[in-house]
């Protein structure tokens, strides 16, 4: 789980840096009620939901730490926040 407004700045933790790097392989598809996080390398797909101010993924890794799927959704939310279509 990650907070929706979390920003990764001045990160020095090697594990987080690794997940940030691996999140670049994740493409997100907005399904309106949820996001689908798709790994472009292996095709694995996970459901990522916004629950209030939290981003929550269905993958096993998210049970113990912020996963790369949650990071990918947070990245995309930051990119598109405030845009007028």
N, CA, C and O atoms as a Tinker XYZ file with bonds, in Angstrom:
   340  protein
     1  N      0.831000   -1.167000    0.000000    73     2
     2  CA     0.000000    0.000000    0.000000    64     1     3
     3  C      0.882000    1.238000    0.000000    63     2     4     5
     4  O      1.896000    1.304000    0.694000    81     3
     5  N      0.474000    2.203000   -0.786000    73     3     6
     6  CA     1.176000    3.480000   -0.849000    64     5     7
     7  C      0.124000    4.584000   -0.808000    63     6     8     9
     8  O     -0.989000    4.400000   -1.301000    81     7
     9  N      0.463000    5.702000   -0.236000    73     7    10
    10  CA    -0.457000    6.827000   -0.244000    64     9    11
    11  C     -0.484000    7.457000   -1.630000    63    10    12    13
    12  O      0.541000    7.556000   -2.304000    81    11
    13  N     -1.648000    7.870000   -2.035000    73    11    14
    14  CA    -1.853000    8.429000   -3.370000    64    13    15
    15  C     -0.969000    9.651000   -3.640000    63    14    16    17
    16  O     -0.516000    9.852000   -4.767000    81    15
    17  N     -0.727000   10.450000   -2.629000    73    15    18
    18  CA     0.059000   11.671000   -2.821000    64    17    19
    19  C      1.539000   11.500000   -2.475000    63    18    20    21
    20  O      2.266000   12.489000   -2.385000    81    19
    21  N      1.998000   10.251000   -2.278000    73    19    22
    22  CA     3.403000   10.004000   -1.959000    64    21    23
    23  C      4.288000   10.333000   -3.168000    63    22    24    25
    24  O      3.949000   10.013000   -4.307000    81    23
    25  N      5.408000   10.969000   -2.902000    73    23    26
    26  CA     6.384000   11.281000   -3.954000    64    25    27
    27  C      7.728000   10.712000   -3.530000    63    26    28    29
    28  O      8.136000   10.852000   -2.377000    81    27
    29  N      8.407000   10.076000   -4.459000    73    27    30
    30  CA     9.724000    9.506000   -4.180000    64    29    31
    31  C     10.772000   10.564000   -4.493000    63    30    32    33
    32  O     11.035000   10.868000   -5.656000    81    31
    33  N     11.370000   11.123000   -3.438000    73    31    34
    34  CA    12.384000   12.154000   -3.601000    64    33    35
    35  C     13.593000   11.777000   -2.746000    63    34    36    37
    36  O     13.445000   11.359000   -1.598000    81    35
    37  N     14.771000   11.926000   -3.307000    73    35    38
    38  CA    16.018000   11.649000   -2.589000    64    37    39
    39  C     16.041000   10.242000   -1.979000    63    38    40    41
    40  O     16.428000   10.060000   -0.825000    81    39
    41  N     15.628000    9.274000   -2.757000    73    39    42
    42  CA    15.559000    7.890000   -2.282000    64    41    43
    43  C     16.958000    7.293000   -2.257000    63    42    44    45
    44  O     17.687000    7.362000   -3.247000    81    43
    45  N     17.328000    6.711000   -1.133000    73    43    46
    46  CA    18.631000    6.065000   -0.999000    64    45    47
    47  C     18.510000    4.569000   -0.714000    63    46    48    49
    48  O     19.487000    3.832000   -0.850000    81    47
    49  N     17.318000    4.116000   -0.319000    73    47    50
    50  CA    17.089000    2.712000   -0.013000    64    49    51
    51  C     17.189000    1.890000   -1.292000    63    50    52    53
    52  O     16.434000    2.114000   -2.238000    81    51
    53  N     18.116000    0.944000   -1.323000    73    51    54
    54  CA    18.392000    0.141000   -2.533000    64    53    55
    55  C     17.175000   -0.667000   -2.995000    63    54    56    57
    56  O     16.936000   -0.794000   -4.195000    81    55
    57  N     16.406000   -1.214000   -2.043000    73    55    58
    58  CA    15.228000   -2.000000   -2.414000    64    57    59
    59  C     14.155000   -1.136000   -3.073000    63    58    60    61
    60  O     13.541000   -1.549000   -4.056000    81    59
    61  N     13.932000    0.043000   -2.542000    73    59    62
    62  CA    12.953000    0.947000   -3.143000    64    61    63
    63  C     13.430000    1.411000   -4.508000    63    62    64    65
    64  O     12.643000    1.484000   -5.451000    81    63
    65  N     14.718000    1.726000   -4.619000    73    63    66
    66  CA    15.261000    2.131000   -5.921000    64    65    67
    67  C     15.078000    1.022000   -6.962000    63    66    68    69
    68  O     14.767000    1.295000   -8.121000    81    67
    69  N     15.273000   -0.230000   -6.538000    73    67    70
    70  CA    15.088000   -1.364000   -7.434000    64    69    71
    71  C     13.630000   -1.470000   -7.891000    63    70    72    73
    72  O     13.368000   -1.690000   -9.073000    81    71
    73  N     12.678000   -1.315000   -6.957000    73    71    74
    74  CA    11.261000   -1.380000   -7.331000    64    73    75
    75  C     10.868000   -0.212000   -8.221000    63    74    76    77
    76  O     10.049000   -0.368000   -9.127000    81    75
    77  N     11.447000    0.957000   -7.968000    73    75    78
    78  CA    11.185000    2.112000   -8.845000    64    77    79
    79  C     11.639000    1.802000  -10.273000    63    78    80    81
    80  O     10.935000    2.100000  -11.237000    81    79
    81  N     12.806000    1.208000  -10.393000    73    79    82
    82  CA    13.320000    0.848000  -11.713000    64    81    83
    83  C     12.424000   -0.189000  -12.391000    63    82    84    85
    84  O     12.089000   -0.050000  -13.567000    81    83
    85  N     12.039000   -1.227000  -11.647000    73    83    86
    86  CA    11.197000   -2.281000  -12.222000    64    85    87
    87  C      9.789000   -1.795000  -12.547000    63    86    88    89
    88  O      9.114000   -2.381000  -13.393000    81    87
    89  N      9.339000   -0.735000  -11.888000    73    87    90
    90  CA     7.999000   -0.207000  -12.172000    64    89    91
    91  C      7.911000    0.385000  -13.575000    63    90    92    93
    92  O      6.817000    0.575000  -14.107000    81    91
    93  N      9.059000    0.674000  -14.167000    73    91    94
    94  CA     9.059000    1.221000  -15.529000    64    93    95
    95  C      8.563000    0.203000  -16.559000    63    94    96    97
    96  O      8.161000    0.580000  -17.659000    81    95
    97  N      8.591000   -1.088000  -16.203000    73    95    98
    98  CA     8.088000   -2.138000  -17.092000    64    97    99
    99  C      6.581000   -2.346000  -16.957000    63    98   100   101
   100  O      5.999000   -3.164000  -17.670000    81    99
   101  N      5.954000   -1.613000  -16.049000    73    99   102
   102  CA     4.527000   -1.787000  -15.787000    64   101   103
   103  C      3.721000   -0.733000  -16.542000    63   102   104   105
   104  O      3.993000    0.464000  -16.451000    81   103
   105  N      2.737000   -1.200000  -17.277000    73   103   106
   106  CA     1.804000   -0.305000  -17.969000    64   105   107
   107  C      0.484000   -0.370000  -17.228000    63   106   108   109
   108  O      0.037000   -1.446000  -16.831000    81   107
   109  N     -0.136000    0.780000  -17.043000    73   107   110
   110  CA    -1.405000    0.795000  -16.318000    64   109   111
   111  C     -2.541000    1.099000  -17.277000    63   110   112   113
   112  O     -2.425000    1.929000  -18.178000    81   111
   113  N     -3.635000    0.403000  -17.054000    73   111   114
   114  CA    -4.851000    0.605000  -17.832000    64   113   115
   115  C     -5.932000    1.004000  -16.839000    63   114   116   117
   116  O     -6.202000    0.276000  -15.884000    81   115
   117  N     -6.546000    2.153000  -17.063000    73   115   118
   118  CA    -7.582000    2.615000  -16.154000    64   117   119
   119  C     -8.893000    1.956000  -16.553000    63   118   120   121
   120  O     -9.405000    2.176000  -17.650000    81   119
   121  N     -9.425000    1.151000  -15.655000    73   119   122
   122  CA   -10.695000    0.455000  -15.875000    64   121   123
   123  C    -11.823000    1.177000  -15.134000    63   122   124   125
   124  O    -12.870000    0.586000  -14.871000    81   123
   125  N    -11.611000    2.449000  -14.798000    73   123   126
   126  CA   -12.543000    3.340000  -14.117000    64   125   127
   127  C    -12.722000    2.990000  -12.648000    63   126   128   129
   128  O    -12.443000    3.836000  -11.799000    81   127
   129  N    -13.172000    1.787000  -12.303000    73   127   130
   130  CA   -13.305000    1.434000  -10.886000    64   129   131
   131  C    -11.957000    1.043000  -10.297000    63   130   132   133
   132  O    -11.765000    1.096000   -9.082000    81   131
   133  N    -11.026000    0.652000  -11.159000    73   131   134
   134  CA    -9.714000    0.202000  -10.710000    64   133   135
   135  C     -8.716000    0.364000  -11.855000    63   134   136   137
   136  O     -9.094000    0.685000  -12.982000    81   135
   137  N     -7.449000    0.139000  -11.552000    73   135   138
   138  CA    -6.402000    0.108000  -12.568000    64   137   139
   139  C     -5.990000   -1.336000  -12.775000    63   138   140   141
   140  O     -6.058000   -2.148000  -11.852000    81   139
   141  N     -5.570000   -1.649000  -13.970000    73   139   142
   142  CA    -4.966000   -2.941000  -14.233000    64   141   143
   143  C     -3.492000   -2.672000  -14.521000    63   142   144   145
   144  O     -3.160000   -1.923000  -15.440000    81   143
   145  N     -2.621000   -3.278000  -13.742000    73   143   146
   146  CA    -1.177000   -3.111000  -13.912000    64   145   147
   147  C     -0.656000   -4.314000  -14.679000    63   146   148   149
   148  O     -0.762000   -5.451000  -14.219000    81   147
   149  N     -0.088000   -4.053000  -15.859000    73   147   150
   150  CA     0.362000   -5.128000  -16.739000    64   149   151
   151  C      1.873000   -5.051000  -16.899000    63   150   152   153
   152  O      2.415000   -4.020000  -17.298000    81   151
   153  N      2.546000   -6.153000  -16.584000    73   151   154
   154  CA     3.997000   -6.222000  -16.742000    64   153   155
   155  C      4.303000   -6.496000  -18.204000    63   154   156   157
   156  O      3.924000   -7.541000  -18.732000    81   155
   157  N      4.984000   -5.571000  -18.860000    73   155   158
   158  CA     5.267000   -5.714000  -20.292000    64   157   159
   159  C      6.300000   -6.801000  -20.579000    63   158   160   161
   160  O      6.434000   -7.228000  -21.726000    81   159
   161  N      7.026000   -7.252000  -19.572000    73   159   162
   162  CA     8.026000   -8.306000  -19.778000    64   161   163
   163  C      7.438000   -9.712000  -19.720000    63   162   164   165
   164  O      7.806000  -10.577000  -20.515000    81   163
   165  N      6.512000   -9.939000  -18.765000    73   163   166
   166  CA     6.005000  -11.304000  -18.603000    64   165   167
   167  C      4.488000  -11.428000  -18.736000    63   166   168   169
   168  O      3.955000  -12.537000  -18.688000    81   167
   169  N      3.789000  -10.312000  -18.902000    73   167   170
   170  CA     2.347000  -10.345000  -19.097000    64   169   171
   171  C      1.512000  -10.485000  -17.841000    63   170   172   173
   172  O      0.285000  -10.516000  -17.927000    81   171
   173  N      2.142000  -10.571000  -16.670000    73   171   174
   174  CA     1.372000  -10.682000  -15.424000    64   173   175
   175  C      0.520000   -9.436000  -15.245000    63   174   176   177
   176  O      0.943000   -8.322000  -15.554000    81   175
   177  N     -0.693000   -9.651000  -14.738000    73   175   178
   178  CA    -1.645000   -8.554000  -14.535000    64   177   179
   179  C     -2.159000   -8.575000  -13.104000    63   178   180   181
   180  O     -2.437000   -9.634000  -12.540000    81   179
   181  N     -2.281000   -7.376000  -12.525000    73   179   182
   182  CA    -2.805000   -7.263000  -11.173000    64   181   183
   183  C     -3.785000   -6.102000  -11.101000    63   182   184   185
   184  O     -3.648000   -5.102000  -11.805000    81   183
   185  N     -4.769000   -6.261000  -10.238000    73   183   186
   186  CA    -5.774000   -5.231000   -9.999000    64   185   187
   187  C     -5.235000   -4.281000   -8.933000    63   186   188   189
   188  O     -4.817000   -4.712000   -7.858000    81   187
   189  N     -5.248000   -2.989000   -9.242000    73   187   190
   190  CA    -4.779000   -1.971000   -8.308000    64   189   191
   191  C     -5.948000   -1.004000   -8.083000    63   190   192   193
   192  O     -6.499000   -0.445000   -9.031000    81   191
   193  N     -6.311000   -0.823000   -6.814000    73   191   194
   194  CA    -7.462000    0.006000   -6.488000    64   193   195
   195  C     -7.067000    1.254000   -5.710000    63   194   196   197
   196  O     -6.078000    1.264000   -4.977000    81   195
   197  N     -7.862000    2.303000   -5.888000    73   195   198
   198  CA    -7.743000    3.504000   -5.074000    64   197   199
   199  C     -8.773000    3.377000   -3.967000    63   198   200   201
   200  O     -9.972000    3.278000   -4.230000    81   199
   201  N     -8.305000    3.381000   -2.741000    73   199   202
   202  CA    -9.189000    3.310000   -1.579000    64   201   203
   203  C     -8.946000    4.550000   -0.736000    63   202   204   205
   204  O     -8.057000    4.583000    0.115000    81   203
   205  N     -9.746000    5.553000   -0.989000    73   203   206
   206  CA    -9.526000    6.839000   -0.327000    64   205   207
   207  C     -8.208000    7.419000   -0.804000    63   206   208   209
   208  O     -8.030000    7.664000   -1.997000    81   207
   209  N     -7.285000    7.639000    0.117000    73   207   210
   210  CA    -5.973000    8.203000   -0.219000    64   209   211
   211  C     -4.915000    7.103000   -0.395000    63   210   212   213
   212  O     -3.722000    7.400000   -0.465000    81   211
   213  N     -5.344000    5.844000   -0.467000    73   211   214
   214  CA    -4.403000    4.725000   -0.564000    64   213   215
   215  C     -4.486000    4.060000   -1.930000    63   214   216   217
   216  O     -5.552000    3.990000   -2.542000    81   215
   217  N     -3.345000    3.574000   -2.393000    73   215   218
   218  CA    -3.257000    2.762000   -3.606000    64   217   219
   219  C     -2.927000    1.353000   -3.135000    63   218   220   221
   220  O     -1.913000    1.139000   -2.472000    81   219
   221  N     -3.787000    0.388000   -3.476000    73   219   222
   222  CA    -3.658000   -0.973000   -2.960000    64   221   223
   223  C     -3.665000   -1.964000   -4.114000    63   222   224   225
   224  O     -4.562000   -1.942000   -4.957000    81   223
   225  N     -2.660000   -2.833000   -4.147000    73   223   226
   226  CA    -2.512000   -3.828000   -5.213000    64   225   227
   227  C     -2.899000   -5.210000   -4.709000    63   226   228   229
   228  O     -2.824000   -5.498000   -3.514000    81   227
   229  N     -3.317000   -6.066000   -5.649000    73   227   230
   230  CA    -3.706000   -7.437000   -5.303000    64   229   231
   231  C     -2.543000   -8.431000   -5.369000    63   230   232   233
   232  O     -2.744000   -9.612000   -5.088000    81   231
   233  N     -1.340000   -7.991000   -5.731000    73   231   234
   234  CA    -0.209000   -8.917000   -5.862000    64   233   235
   235  C      0.314000   -9.346000   -4.495000    63   234   236   237
   236  O      0.120000   -8.634000   -3.509000    81   235
   237  N      0.971000  -10.495000   -4.425000    73   235   238
   238  CA     1.505000  -10.989000   -3.140000    64   237   239
   239  C      2.536000  -10.051000   -2.509000    63   238   240   241
   240  O      2.587000   -9.939000   -1.284000    81   239
   241  N      3.354000   -9.378000   -3.314000    73   239   242
   242  CA     4.390000   -8.489000   -2.774000    64   241   243
   243  C      3.809000   -7.325000   -1.978000    63   242   244   245
   244  O      4.434000   -6.842000   -1.034000    81   243
   245  N      2.625000   -6.879000   -2.354000    73   243   246
   246  CA     2.042000   -5.708000   -1.688000    64   245   247
   247  C      1.645000   -6.000000   -0.243000    63   246   248   249
   248  O      1.357000   -5.079000    0.522000    81   247
   249  N      1.630000   -7.274000    0.130000    73   247   250
   250  CA     1.304000   -7.633000    1.516000    64   249   251
   251  C      2.439000   -7.282000    2.467000    63   250   252   253
   252  O      2.212000   -7.125000    3.667000    81   251
   253  N      3.671000   -7.155000    1.943000    73   251   254
   254  CA     4.828000   -6.891000    2.815000    64   253   255
   255  C      5.511000   -5.552000    2.553000    63   254   256   257
   256  O      6.230000   -5.053000    3.418000    81   255
   257  N      5.300000   -4.960000    1.375000    73   255   258
   258  CA     5.923000   -3.674000    1.066000    64   257   259
   259  C      5.223000   -3.009000   -0.121000    63   258   260   261
   260  O      4.376000   -3.624000   -0.769000    81   259
   261  N      5.572000   -1.775000   -0.398000    73   259   262
   262  CA     5.039000   -1.088000   -1.569000    64   261   263
   263  C      5.559000   -1.792000   -2.805000    63   262   264   265
   264  O      6.770000   -1.919000   -2.990000    81   263
   265  N      4.653000   -2.248000   -3.651000    73   263   266
   266  CA     5.066000   -3.020000   -4.828000    64   265   267
   267  C      5.231000   -2.123000   -6.042000    63   266   268   269
   268  O      4.815000   -0.964000   -6.038000    81   267
   269  N      5.845000   -2.679000   -7.083000    73   267   270
   270  CA     6.107000   -1.924000   -8.308000    64   269   271
   271  C      4.814000   -1.549000   -9.032000    63   270   272   273
   272  O      4.792000   -0.562000   -9.767000    81   271
   273  N      3.741000   -2.311000   -8.842000    73   271   274
   274  CA     2.460000   -2.003000   -9.483000    64   273   275
   275  C      1.842000   -0.752000   -8.861000    63   274   276   277
   276  O      1.308000    0.106000   -9.565000    81   275
   277  N      1.923000   -0.661000   -7.530000    73   275   278
   278  CA     1.432000    0.529000   -6.833000    64   277   279
   279  C      2.249000    1.754000   -7.231000    63   278   280   281
   280  O      1.700000    2.840000   -7.414000    81   279
   281  N      3.547000    1.577000   -7.362000    73   279   282
   282  CA     4.418000    2.682000   -7.780000    64   281   283
   283  C      4.043000    3.144000   -9.183000    63   282   284   285
   284  O      3.994000    4.346000   -9.443000    81   283
   285  N      3.778000    2.202000  -10.096000    73   283   286
   286  CA     3.406000    2.552000  -11.472000    64   285   287
   287  C      2.102000    3.343000  -11.507000    63   286   288   289
   288  O      1.988000    4.312000  -12.257000    81   287
   289  N      1.127000    2.943000  -10.712000    73   287   290
   290  CA    -0.144000    3.672000  -10.666000    64   289   291
   291  C      0.073000    5.056000  -10.062000    63   290   292   293
   292  O     -0.462000    6.039000  -10.575000    81   291
   293  N      0.844000    5.150000   -8.984000    73   291   294
   294  CA     1.137000    6.452000   -8.375000    64   293   295
   295  C      1.827000    7.371000   -9.382000    63   294   296   297
   296  O      1.524000    8.563000   -9.450000    81   295
   297  N      2.746000    6.819000  -10.155000    73   295   298
   298  CA     3.454000    7.591000  -11.188000    64   297   299
   299  C      2.471000    8.137000  -12.213000    63   298   300   301
   300  O      2.538000    9.313000  -12.573000    81   299
   301  N      1.560000    7.294000  -12.685000    73   299   302
   302  CA     0.610000    7.724000  -13.699000    64   301   303
   303  C     -0.395000    8.734000  -13.157000    63   302   304   305
   304  O     -0.779000    9.669000  -13.860000    81   303
   305  N     -0.819000    8.551000  -11.917000    73   303   306
   306  CA    -1.725000    9.529000  -11.305000    64   305   307
   307  C     -1.038000   10.887000  -11.242000    63   306   308   309
   308  O     -1.645000   11.909000  -11.561000    81   307
   309  N      0.230000   10.900000  -10.830000    73   307   310
   310  CA     0.979000   12.164000  -10.746000    64   309   311
   311  C      1.108000   12.816000  -12.115000    63   310   312   313
   312  O      0.995000   14.036000  -12.238000    81   311
   313  N      1.345000   12.003000  -13.150000    73   311   314
   314  CA     1.493000   12.558000  -14.493000    64   313   315
   315  C      0.216000   13.209000  -15.015000    63   314   316   317
   316  O      0.272000   14.224000  -15.709000    81   315
   317  N     -0.916000   12.632000  -14.687000    73   315   318
   318  CA    -2.181000   13.107000  -15.265000    64   317   319
   319  C     -3.028000   13.951000  -14.351000    63   318   320   321
   320  O     -4.064000   14.464000  -14.776000    81   319
   321  N     -2.621000   14.116000  -13.096000    73   319   322
   322  CA    -3.384000   14.974000  -12.178000    64   321   323
   323  C     -3.430000   16.397000  -12.698000    63   322   324   325
   324  O     -2.425000   16.942000  -13.155000    81   323
   325  N     -4.608000   16.987000  -12.621000    73   323   326
   326  CA    -4.742000   18.380000  -13.002000    64   325   327
   327  C     -4.854000   18.644000  -14.486000    63   326   328   329
   328  O     -5.029000   19.789000  -14.901000    81   327
   329  N     -4.756000   17.597000  -15.297000    73   327   330
   330  CA    -4.881000   17.802000  -16.734000    64   329   331
   331  C     -6.346000   17.963000  -17.109000    63   330   332   333
   332  O     -7.214000   17.270000  -16.578000    81   331
   333  N     -6.610000   18.874000  -18.017000    73   331   334
   334  CA    -7.961000   19.046000  -18.511000    64   333   335
   335  C     -8.039000   18.402000  -19.878000    63   334   336   337
   336  O     -7.220000   18.678000  -20.755000    81   335
   337  N     -9.017000   17.552000  -20.053000    73   335   338
   338  CA    -9.158000   16.830000  -21.320000    64   337   339
   339  C    -10.157000   17.538000  -22.142000    63   338   340
   340  O    -10.447000   17.115000  -23.261000    81   339
